[in-house]
Amino acid sequence: MPYIIQRPFGTDVMKQSILMMILLILLLIFNDAVIAGAQNGLLLWYQTLIPSLLPFILVTNALSEMNTYQQIASRFSMKNIGRFYELLAVVMGNLCGYPIGAKIINDFTMSQCLSPKRANELLAMASQASPMFLIGYVFRHFLEEKLPLVIFLTAIYLPVCVYYFLFRTFSKNQSSGLVKHYMKKIPFRDTFMHSVEIMVTIGVYVILFSILLSILLPLCSNHFVKLPLFFLEITTGIKLISDTSYNESVQIALLCALSSFGGLCSAYQIKGVLQYKNAEIKRYLIDKCILSSGTFFIVYLYCIYAL
């Protein structure tokens, strides 16, 4: 019988094991907070995200898997057809909400209509909360009596438009152009199952971040200590900011900036729909910080000089 040498676990595996054990202990210690957070996250996913996202995901999945975008693009005689895909992803992402823009970019990249590097650069510009959420939830519940709707929407979308213009002006073309060979059409059942898979992934991230907030919030009593927690999840963060004692101009500007940034939970939702090679969200987070900073300063300057 040959002698088998058992190699010790690698450092990374050991660190992950220790982290999981610590996480298990924390879950047991904060059992009530974990249950409450999971319930809140599940309700948010069930009551808000499924009705607002599932129809868009079903339709965009069907359009992508039937190669509708490529068929439309083939009818345009454009020198740089890659711009069509970039602009389409940005426009639809801003109209449909998280993480539809990222999903469309992923579909275009998997179909070789965009390069992975270009896709990573476009993620932030194609990822905004939907106008329905911005107007129906953020504006009507928290900003209607403090800020005109035109200023609110301008502060959200103007930085995206300016950033995309600068991006197109100073970046080299890295799009691979029009895909000449269309993929085989996928049955609707596969489209439906793929949509359900995406919604489940989104739900898991929402629940995890809701649990994290339920554990951390009771431990932070000072508003300035809570500030990093505001940017974990957008709906909870907006409620927390509205309850702070900050200067009104700063409070309004922070509400709008968070509406633009979307929170780390949204970033992980976006990461969950990315399947192309070398997909990563580091560039997304940096760009989102730039865009939300633009939103903050637009609103803050308006509050100072116009209100």
Steps between C-alpha positions, in 0.01 A plus 500: 500500500661827392567764760287808438641831610226725629584859430391763752221736412606813315504835677198626306293192586593531867406869506165425334432221750577727795281773350208259459537381861500859626195572284319197642573616856372851419181355352440310823576802720280740300228245430207742543661763279574238234137385493367858490746595225414195293127578533551864398715403204255235388208747518697762304582241233146361485301823522723741307769337289308213341211721373734774377784289353364163385300636201804694373732201549260269312471741206872584478587130526263417216633786284858394561449130443310564175787727383261792457768760577736360238223484241414866564866600487549318170254740336718801581803578287710651779876545482533394862212267580641450851368843597147375430539225761665734751232766470219241507636347820536840668151619403321177592699464821397847615135444406453146637700516825747270676632258382344509150774716348769264627306201370469658154873578500567141601284374210680725252840391628411130491386557139835673423335833426706665775844419637523402871713808572243728336222323688668566835539867406131534412351330807460811716356711220244230417397442863253734665187451702195509274306828463198321653698434819664843505172688454256262672711420806787745554343821374140458618587364844812698587564793264168628364479795739875574494615484137341551155468179297687653204801579719494152655494317164757741351736434789463123446532482121715802406821350649432179303457693173813711559705197606390300197584791268849530652538123487414489129724801427818380669479120480609281213251273330520150644172358376528201274226623268192327372466129560453337162392156618187508712449251776226244481169620641435378853161355604291726722522247783878548512449876499261469793733276702794733438289794621403311815867418564592869476217600736608239756859627485378857557281382790789326673713816492210712629443260791872483587535879509178533698640256759827696513314825562283341771815392684700822460237771546429436872875515565532851352330780692682802353378632162855556378596143591193380308602693186676204329192284568282737297672380183450128556141474376308779329151476656625462857768764442246755377285447809804535727616822332152652526505437877837667560555843653731617223469846348200491263708579190746222584215259576324566168828474308585170674155360414554582134859373501391165646223481239773533238750265667248225572688335786737204523202265486422624149866455405487135604170454317677626189793269567255211525377543140847534344624183332752621243872444542691751718177652632566709811338788686804695624475744211122510556539610863757769412280638222193489724682705763582759233142513368340517846747774601382699198141450612587609854664827391223590253233461767708658776578810293133530402392477865750767604430752228137436401314384812 
